Amino acid sequence: MRKGFWLVLLIVVVGLVLYVEPFRGSPPEPDVSVNGRNIGVTSGSSCWHSLLNSKCIDLSDTTPLDMAADQTPTVVKPGQKIEVAFNDGPAPERIQTEQWLKDGRTKTVQLKNEDLTVPTEKGLYIYHVSAWWKKGDGNVAFSVQVK
């Protein structure tokens, strides 16, 4: 009887620690992929506050165009769907996705069931994904080449 109590208590404590994520030092990044092929992302400014760690990284003078400048764009087909999923950690409360153009103009892009659809016109496209949680915020950029 006593052994069972300690086992249940241990399971509850471990579960609580994993739920609270006291060791996470940065916001979750999305897994971005096309047809199961990973698309690399570059992180931007972020803040994250956890039980044992709080940290902010300020890259406010960096645009998504700068963030994606050193990336090799992933080649995609016109109109193809790209999956943007937050699989590691808590789901964001809010997500904003933008398409950035070379001249600095932006266009809001809606995620539908964790997917965004690339344009049918050929060219280089930069995407910026921002996410917000109760514990903080973060953003990433990635590039694709529609061919």
Buried (B, 14 or more C-beta within 10 A) or exposed (E): EEEEEEEEEEEEEEEEEEEEBEEBEBBBBBBBBBEEEEBEBBBBBBBBEBEEEEEEEEBEEBBBBBBBEEBEBBEBEEEBBBBBBBEEBBEBEEBBBBBBBEEEEEEEBEBEEBBBBBBEEEEEBBBBBBBBBEBBBBBBBBBBBBE
